[in-house]
Amino acid sequence: MTVLCLVELDASGVADASLRALSFAHGLAAGTGVAAVVFAPADQVPGDVLASYGATEAHVAEPGRVPGYAPQAWARALAGLAGQDGASAVVAAATDRGNEVLAHLGAITGLPMAANCLSAEPGDGGAHQIVRQRWAGLLLEDARLDGSPALMTLATEAMQGVALAEPAALTVHLCQPTLAEDDLRVRATESAGHSSGVSLATARVVVGGGRGVGGPDGFAPLEELAGLLGGVVGVSRVVTSEGWRPHRQQVGQTGTRITPEVYLACGISGAIQHMAGAAGAKHIVAVNTDPGAPILSHADYAVVGDLREVIPALVAALRDRSSA
């Protein structure tokens, strides 16, 4: 019995969170096979990458069959593939899309869905013993997940994606799901002006801004720095509450959980709700005028200074380096 894994793409190819989910699915499959499910044009699917992270098959649903991001349609396609392949589990990264699609899949199949899992082991009678995060990662829960297939999303910071030394050959199938009209009633689109190609949840570099940025105009240097580093901008809750930036950029317990290589937090105090969303960052660099700010106790590196001086200096240094 195979394990299905929903795979998301970004501007760099397969999203990092999905690479982790593929590695998780490979371990869960225990040699029975992993089938990646990708909603994208077939010529944009990096088969070599999917294979190197454990996939032996790829089901590709092109935009002509499932246009854009339609969560219920994606879930309907997964339900059909799970029945067709006799899947023992369906997994995805615990991104906004991964959690939403698998929640729809649970509603369609009548099966329970476990979000933000850290580990899973097959048990008796098709059940799985899981450990998952609750309360924004402040609590770990041991639970038994019944139902076949098991529906799980992997906490984005739970594990690293591990490429296989000798990947198997990948077989690609074009998926033609049977959809009802209601399955396409809700579709999400993103305007070109707001699309960076990299999501906050999967970005390898995040430049964060808080109240210390001073206002909407203060984010221009942070945007420039994020562009130079190949990253995206994230914000604290107070920034969205003030209406300076949209909620989709919020990092924290009520926003997005991030797992970048580097999180550069500028003018952010580091309240516990914010740190719950940033705890998965490998390295935290803080810039703050307050030497007693809570975020400094979480930071690997800290600059006690005015971000209006620090960030332009950093931008200038990066520009000089790139032109050298």
C-alpha positions as CSV (number, residue, x, y, z in Angstrom):
1,M,0.0,0.0,0.0
2,T,1.4,3.3,-1.1
3,V,1.6,6.6,0.8
4,L,0.3,9.7,-1.1
5,C,2.1,13.0,-0.5
6,L,0.7,16.4,-1.6
7,V,3.6,18.4,-3.0
8,E,3.6,22.2,-3.3
9,L,5.8,24.1,-5.7
10,D,7.3,27.6,-5.3
11,A,9.6,29.7,-7.4
12,S,12.6,27.5,-6.6
13,G,10.9,24.2,-7.4
14,V,9.5,21.9,-4.8
15,A,8.8,23.9,-1.6
16,D,11.1,23.0,1.3
17,A,8.2,22.0,3.5
18,S,7.1,19.5,0.9
19,L,10.6,18.0,0.7
20,R,10.3,17.4,4.4
21,A,6.8,15.9,3.9
22,L,8.2,13.6,1.2
23,S,10.9,12.3,3.6
24,F,8.3,11.8,6.2
25,A,6.1,9.9,3.7
26,H,9.1,7.7,2.7
27,G,9.7,6.7,6.3
28,L,6.1,6.0,6.8
29,A,5.8,3.9,3.7
30,A,8.6,1.6,4.8
31,G,9.4,0.4,1.3
32,T,5.9,0.2,0.0
33,G,6.2,3.3,-2.3
34,V,5.5,7.0,-2.1
35,A,3.3,8.7,-4.7
36,A,3.7,12.5,-5.0
37,V,0.6,14.5,-6.0
38,V,1.3,17.8,-7.8
39,F,-1.1,20.3,-9.1
40,A,0.9,22.1,-11.9
41,P,1.8,21.8,-15.6
42,A,3.6,18.6,-16.2
43,D,6.7,20.4,-17.7
44,Q,7.1,22.2,-14.4
45,V,7.2,19.1,-12.2
46,P,10.9,18.4,-11.2
47,G,10.7,14.6,-11.3
48,D,14.4,14.1,-10.4
49,V,13.9,16.1,-7.1
50,L,10.7,14.1,-6.2
51,A,12.6,10.8,-6.8
52,S,15.6,11.9,-4.8
53,Y,13.3,12.5,-1.8
54,G,11.6,9.1,-2.0
55,A,8.8,9.3,-4.5
56,T,8.5,6.4,-6.9
57,E,5.4,7.8,-8.6
58,A,4.0,11.2,-9.4
59,H,0.4,12.0,-10.1
60,V,0.2,15.3,-12.0
61,A,-3.1,17.3,-12.3
62,E,-2.5,20.0,-14.9
63,P,-4.3,23.4,-14.7
64,G,-6.6,22.3,-17.6
65,R,-8.1,19.7,-15.3
66,V,-7.9,21.5,-11.9
67,P,-7.5,25.3,-12.5
68,G,-5.6,27.2,-9.9
69,Y,-5.7,26.5,-6.1
70,A,-9.2,25.0,-5.4
71,P,-8.9,23.3,-2.0
72,Q,-12.0,21.1,-2.4
73,A,-11.1,20.0,-5.9
74,W,-7.6,19.1,-4.7
75,A,-9.1,17.1,-1.9
76,R,-11.5,15.4,-4.3
77,A,-8.5,14.4,-6.5
78,L,-6.6,13.1,-3.5
79,A,-9.7,11.0,-2.4
80,G,-9.9,9.4,-5.9
81,L,-6.2,8.7,-6.0
82,A,-6.2,7.2,-2.4
83,G,-8.9,4.8,-3.5
84,Q,-7.2,4.0,-6.8
85,D,-3.8,3.3,-5.2
86,G,-5.1,1.7,-2.0
87,A,-3.2,4.3,0.0
88,S,-2.4,3.6,3.6
89,A,-1.9,7.3,4.3
90,V,-2.2,10.7,2.8
91,V,0.3,13.3,4.0
92,A,1.1,16.9,3.4
93,A,3.2,19.7,4.9
94,A,1.3,21.7,7.6
95,T,1.2,24.8,5.5
96,D,-2.0,26.8,5.0
97,R,-2.7,24.8,1.8
98,G,-1.7,21.4,3.2
99,N,-3.9,21.8,6.3
100,E,-6.8,23.2,4.3
101,V,-6.8,20.5,1.6
102,L,-6.5,17.6,4.1
103,A,-9.3,19.1,6.2
104,H,-11.5,19.0,3.1
105,L,-10.3,15.4,2.4
106,G,-11.3,14.5,5.9
107,A,-14.8,16.0,5.3
108,I,-15.1,14.2,2.0
109,T,-14.0,10.7,3.3
110,G,-15.5,11.0,6.8
111,L,-12.0,10.2,8.3
112,P,-10.2,12.1,11.1
113,M,-7.2,14.3,10.2
114,A,-4.2,14.9,12.4
115,A,-2.5,18.3,11.9
116,N,1.1,19.3,12.8
117,C,2.4,15.8,13.4
118,L,6.0,15.3,14.5
119,S,6.1,11.5,14.1
120,A,3.9,8.6,13.2
121,E,4.3,4.8,13.5
122,P,1.9,2.2,12.0
123,G,0.1,0.3,14.7
124,D,-2.5,-2.5,15.0
125,G,-5.6,-2.6,12.7
126,G,-4.3,0.1,10.4
127,A,-4.1,2.7,13.1
128,H,-1.1,5.0,13.6
129,Q,0.5,6.1,16.8
130,I,1.3,9.8,16.4
131,V,3.0,12.7,18.2
132,R,1.7,16.1,17.2
133,Q,1.9,19.7,18.3
134,R,-1.0,21.4,20.1
135,W,-1.3,25.0,21.3
136,A,1.1,26.3,18.7
137,G,3.8,23.8,19.7
138,L,3.6,24.5,23.4
139,L,2.2,21.1,24.1
140,L,3.0,17.7,22.5
141,E,0.2,15.1,22.3
142,D,0.6,11.4,22.0
143,A,-2.5,10.0,20.2
144,R,-3.8,7.1,18.2
145,L,-5.1,8.0,14.7
146,D,-7.7,5.5,13.4
147,G,-8.9,5.3,9.9
148,S,-7.6,4.2,6.5
149,P,-6.1,6.0,4.8
150,A,-4.5,8.0,7.7
151,L,-4.7,11.7,7.0
152,M,-1.8,13.7,8.5
153,T,0.1,17.0,8.0
154,L,3.7,17.3,9.1
155,A,4.7,20.2,11.3
156,T,7.0,22.3,9.0
157,E,9.9,22.2,11.5
158,A,9.5,18.6,12.5
159,M,12.3,17.2,10.4
160,Q,14.7,17.9,7.6
161,G,14.2,16.6,4.1
162,V,16.8,13.9,3.4
163,A,17.8,13.1,-0.2
164,L,18.3,9.4,-1.0
165,A,21.7,8.2,-2.1
166,E,20.2,5.9,-4.7
167,P,16.6,7.1,-5.7
168,A,14.3,4.8,-7.6
169,A,13.0,5.6,-11.0
170,L,10.0,7.9,-11.0
171,T,6.8,7.0,-13.0
172,V,4.7,10.0,-13.9
173,H,0.9,9.7,-14.4
174,L,-1.4,12.5,-15.7
175,C,-4.2,12.7,-13.2
176,Q,-7.8,13.4,-14.5
177,P,-9.9,13.7,-11.4
178,T,-13.7,13.5,-11.6
179,L,-15.0,16.8,-10.1
180,A,-18.4,18.1,-9.3
181,E,-19.3,21.8,-10.1
182,D,-19.3,22.6,-6.4
183,D,-15.7,21.4,-6.1
184,L,-14.6,24.4,-8.1
185,R,-16.8,26.9,-6.4
186,V,-13.9,28.2,-4.3
187,R,-10.7,29.0,-6.2
188,A,-7.9,31.3,-5.0
189,T,-5.9,33.5,-7.2
190,E,-3.1,35.9,-6.5
191,S,-2.4,39.1,-8.4
192,A,0.9,39.6,-10.0
193,G,1.6,42.6,-7.8
194,H,1.4,40.4,-4.7
195,S,3.0,37.2,-5.9
196,S,6.7,36.8,-4.9
197,G,6.8,33.1,-5.9
198,V,8.0,32.1,-2.4
199,S,5.6,31.7,0.4
200,L,6.2,32.9,4.0
201,A,5.8,29.3,5.3
202,T,8.5,27.9,3.0
203,A,10.9,30.8,2.6
204,R,14.6,30.1,3.4
205,V,15.1,33.7,4.5
206,V,12.5,35.9,6.3
207,V,13.1,39.6,7.2
208,G,10.6,40.5,9.9
209,G,9.4,43.9,10.9
210,G,7.5,45.0,14.1
211,R,6.3,48.1,15.7
212,G,9.8,49.5,15.7
213,V,9.6,49.9,11.9
214,G,7.5,53.0,12.6
215,G,4.8,52.7,9.9
216,P,4.0,51.4,6.4
217,D,6.8,53.5,4.8
218,G,9.4,51.9,7.1
219,F,9.1,48.6,5.3
220,A,10.8,49.7,2.1
221,P,14.3,49.0,3.3
222,L,13.2,45.6,4.7
223,E,11.6,44.7,1.3
224,E,14.9,45.7,-0.4
225,L,16.9,43.6,2.1
226,A,14.6,40.6,1.6
227,G,15.0,40.9,-2.2
228,L,18.8,40.9,-1.9
229,L,18.7,37.8,0.3
230,G,16.2,36.0,-1.8
231,G,13.7,36.0,1.0
232,V,10.3,37.5,2.0
233,V,9.0,39.9,4.5
234,G,7.2,38.8,7.6
235,V,5.6,41.0,10.3
236,S,4.4,40.9,13.9
237,R,0.8,40.9,15.0
238,V,0.8,44.6,16.0
239,V,1.8,45.5,12.4
240,T,-1.3,43.8,10.9
241,S,-3.5,45.2,13.7
242,E,-2.4,48.7,12.8
243,G,-3.2,48.0,9.1
244,W,0.4,48.6,8.0
245,R,0.7,45.2,6.3
246,P,-1.7,42.4,5.3
247,H,-2.4,39.5,7.7
248,R,-0.9,36.9,5.2
249,Q,2.5,38.3,6.2
250,Q,2.0,37.8,9.9
251,V,4.4,35.4,11.8
252,G,3.1,33.9,15.0
253,Q,0.6,31.8,16.8
254,T,-2.3,33.4,14.9
255,G,-0.3,33.9,11.7
256,T,2.2,31.7,9.8
257,R,4.7,29.3,11.4
258,I,8.0,29.8,9.6
259,T,11.1,27.5,9.2
260,P,13.7,29.6,7.5
261,E,17.5,29.2,7.6
262,V,17.7,32.8,8.8
263,Y,15.0,35.0,10.5
264,L,16.1,38.6,10.7
265,A,13.7,40.3,13.2
266,C,13.8,44.1,13.1
267,G,12.0,46.1,15.7
268,I,10.2,43.1,17.1
269,S,9.9,42.7,20.8
270,G,9.5,38.9,20.7
271,A,6.2,38.2,22.5
272,I,5.5,34.5,23.2
273,Q,2.8,34.4,20.5
274,H,5.3,35.7,17.9
275,M,8.0,33.3,19.0
276,A,5.6,30.4,18.7
277,G,5.6,31.1,15.0
278,A,9.3,31.7,14.6
279,A,10.6,28.9,16.8
280,G,11.3,26.7,13.7
281,A,13.9,29.2,12.4
282,K,17.4,27.7,12.3
283,H,19.1,31.0,13.1
284,I,17.5,34.2,14.5
285,V,19.2,37.6,14.1
286,A,17.6,40.4,16.1
287,V,17.9,44.2,15.6
288,N,16.4,46.2,18.4
289,T,17.0,49.4,20.3
290,D,16.0,47.7,23.6
291,P,18.7,45.5,25.2
292,G,16.0,44.0,27.4
293,A,13.7,42.9,24.5
294,P,12.6,39.3,25.0
295,I,13.6,38.4,21.4
296,L,17.2,38.9,22.3
297,S,17.1,35.8,24.6
298,H,16.0,33.7,21.6
299,A,18.5,35.3,19.1
300,D,21.7,33.6,17.9
301,Y,23.0,37.1,17.0
302,A,21.7,40.5,18.1
303,V,22.4,44.1,17.2
304,V,21.3,46.6,19.8
305,G,20.8,49.6,17.6
306,D,18.4,51.6,15.4
307,L,17.1,49.5,12.5
308,R,17.0,52.8,10.4
309,E,20.7,52.8,10.5
310,V,21.5,49.1,10.7
311,I,19.3,47.9,7.7
312,P,20.5,50.6,5.2
313,A,24.1,49.7,6.1
314,L,23.5,46.0,5.6
315,V,21.8,46.7,2.3
316,A,24.7,48.8,1.2
317,A,27.2,46.1,2.2
318,L,25.3,43.5,0.2
319,R,25.1,45.7,-2.8
320,D,28.8,46.3,-2.7
321,R,29.5,42.6,-2.3
322,S,27.3,41.7,-5.3
323,S,28.9,44.3,-7.5
324,A,32.5,43.4,-6.6
